[in-house]
Amino acid sequence: MKNLDILINELTLWSSIGPKQGQRLAIEFIKNKKETLNKLNKLSNLINEIKLCNICNLFYEGEECSNCKLEEQVLYIIENFNDYFKIYNYLQNQDLKFFNLNFNKKSDYLNNIFLNNIILRLTKLLQDNENVTKISFFTPPSLESELIIKVFKKELKKIFNDRKFLFTKIKIGVPKDLSISYLNIDTIQYIFNNQEEI
């Protein structure tokens, strides 16, 4: 059955869905066609309402990115979406301004085109937010992270030679190469409160 095979194949292209799971989902979708189409329509509407900011690289709804417009003095630089959601879910009652590097693999740290794009985005965010005085690298300790911190600090000092930023990073509390997304609330709160100046 050509269309069933195509449906299963399309489902397996989604993250975390293998061939068996794709087959089970396809069968479930076909058995409950009306309900499935209603849910897919609702999902389509929701997806269209959510946008990805091309500056801070976070999701937002509405006309403008609420994160970019926050008038906070501290900018937290995070490694990826998983880290953002972990921090946001634990500290959602606080107004925190983030910048998502969107690193998904180790090689991203060494990709010059990727890094130059990040520096351009970060520069734009800082130009539009003159009230930012502290840049906190909320990235797990690793050799790659240390390299990025040094490069970004150097570039930002060069670009913003008339502005004085306080640069900080995680001091203690996160084992080397461990993702922020695996930490519990107490550890996240601890490392928020224990940053060291770079």
N, C-alpha and C positions, 0 to 999 in steps of 0.2 A: 504494500500500500504506500504509494509515493508520498501523499500528503502527510500521512502519519509519520513516516520516516523523516520528512522535512521538519515536522513539529518537534519530534524527539531531538533531532540534531540541533535545532534552534534553542531548545531548552538547555541542552548540554553546553552551549556556548556561554551561559551565564556562570558567574563565579560560584564555585562550590557545588555545582550540579554535575554529577557523573552520568554515564549512560543508563544505569539502572534507575537512578532517581529521575532522570529525564523521561524514561519510559513510564514510570509510575505516575508522574505528573501529567503526562500526555493522556494517559488512560483516565485519570481523575478529571481532567479538563473536559474530555469528550463525554464522559458519563454525566457530568453536571454542566452542560454547555451554557445554559442561560445564566446560571449563577457565575460561572467562570467569566463570561463576556462582561457581565455587570462589574465584577471585581477588576477586570483588566481595564475597563473604561474608567473606573474610579482611580486606579493606579495611574493611568495615563494623565488624567486631570491633575492629580497631585504632583506628578513628575514635572508637568508643564508649569506649575506654580513655583517650583523650587529652582533657584538659579545658582550658578557658581560664579563667585566674584573673580574677575581676572586680575585683581590686585592682591588681596589677602589670601585668595584661594580657599575661601570658606563658603558654605551655603548660606543663602538668604532668601527671603520672600519679600515681595513688594517691589518698589521702584529703585531703592538704593540699598546698598549693603550696610546693614546696621552695625556690623563690626568695624568697618572702615570709618564710620561716622562717630564712633564712641570717642568721647573727649577724655581719654585716660592718659596718664603720664608714663605708664609702663606698657611696653609692647613685649608680649611673650612670643618667642619664636619656637614653634613646635615642628616636629619632624613629619607628621602625617595625619590623616583624618582619624585614624584609630586613637592616637594620643589626644587629639582635640575632643573627641566624643567622650573619652574617659574623664578628662578634666572637666569638661562642660557638665557632664552628668553629676559629678560630685560637687562642683562649685557653681552650679547654675544660678544661685541667688546673688552672685557677685558679678559686677560689670568688669570683665577682663577683655583686653584687646589682644587679639592673636594674629599671627602671621604664619601661614602653613607652608613649609618648605615643600611638602608633597614628595618626600623621599620614600620610594617604595622598595628600593633595592640598594645594596652597597655601591653598585656602579654609578648611581646617581650622584654620589659625592665627588666623583672624578670626572664627570661630564661637563666640560667647560661651557658648552652652549647652554645646557640646563642651568648651570650656576650663574651665568651672565643674565639669563632671563630672570632668575630669582632676584638678583641684585637690582635689576631695572624695576621689578615690581615693588621691592622693598623701598627703593628710592622714591618711587611715586607715592607710596603710602606715607612715608615720612615727610615728603614735601607738602602733602595735604593735611598733615597732622603735626603742626609746629609745637604743640603742647607735649609731645612725647620727649621725655628727658632720659628715660632708662630703657635699655634694650636687654631683655633677659632671655638667654638661650636656654629654653626648657627642653633640651635634647639630652638623651642618655649619654653618660660618659663613654667615649670610644675614641680611637685614633682618628677616625673620619670626622667625628663631631668636633674634635679639637682643631683639626685642620680647617673646617668650615668656619668655626668661630674666629680664628685668626684672619682668614681671608675676608670675611664679612666686616670685621672690625676695621681692618686696614682700608678696605674700599669705602666704607661709610665715613671714616674720618677724612678721607681724601675728598669725597663728594660733598660732605657737609663740614668743611673746615671752619665755618663760622658758628657751628653748633657744638655744644659739649654734651655728649651722651655718657651716661654711666652704663658700662657693659658688665653684665653679670652672667654667671652660669651655675649649674647645679654643683653644690659643694660636696655634699655627702648624702648618702641615703639610697642611691640607685647603683646597683652593681653594674660593672662594666658591660656594655653591649646589651643590657636588658631594656626592652621597650617600656615606655611610660604606660602604655595601655594595659600592662600586666600588674600594675601597682594597686594597692588598696588605698582607701581614702586617707588613712592615717599617714602613710608614706608620702602620698601626694601633698598633703598639708605640710608635712615636715620639710619636704624639699622646696616648697613654695617659700617657707620661712627661713630656709638655710641656703642662701645663694652667696657666692663669693664674687668679689669684683675681679675683673679680668685686667 
